[in-house]
């Protein structure tokens, strides 16, 4: 009985696959948020520079 349980746990890779997908998803979210933040900051700087170029 215990042997069967141990062998079934060793052969079950569904949890490991779920963890790997979770890690990949987390890395993608971090990359997307970082990219959006960088683009947003640069866009804000460009708009501020354009606004300052025109007299009020």
C-alpha positions in Angstrom: 0.0 0.0 0.0 2.7 2.5 1.0 4.8 1.4 -2.0 1.9 2.1 -4.3 1.4 5.5 -2.8 5.1 6.4 -3.2 5.2 5.2 -6.7 2.1 7.2 -7.7 3.5 10.4 -6.1 6.8 10.0 -7.9 5.1 9.4 -11.3 2.6 12.3 -10.9 4.1 15.4 -12.6 0.9 17.5 -12.8 1.8 19.6 -9.7 5.3 20.3 -11.0 3.9 21.4 -14.4 1.5 23.7 -12.7 4.3 25.3 -10.6 6.4 25.8 -13.8 3.5 27.5 -15.5 2.9 29.7 -12.5 6.6 30.7 -12.5 6.5 31.5 -16.2 3.3 33.5 -15.8 4.9 35.5 -12.9 8.0 36.3 -15.0 5.9 37.4 -17.9 3.8 39.7 -15.7 7.0 41.2 -14.2 8.4 41.8 -17.8 5.1 43.3 -19.0 4.7 45.7 -16.0 8.4 46.7 -16.3 8.0 47.4 -20.0 4.8 49.4 -19.6 6.4 51.4 -16.8 9.4 52.3 -18.9 7.4 53.2 -21.9 5.0 55.3 -19.8 7.8 57.2 -18.2 9.4 58.0 -21.5 6.1 59.0 -23.0 5.5 61.4 -20.1 8.9 62.9 -20.6 8.2 63.4 -24.3 4.8 65.0 -23.7 6.3 67.3 -21.0 9.1 68.4 -23.4 6.6 69.1 -26.2 4.4 71.1 -23.9 7.4 73.2 -22.7 8.4 74.0 -26.3 5.2 75.9 -26.9 4.7 79.3 -25.3 1.6 79.6 -23.0 
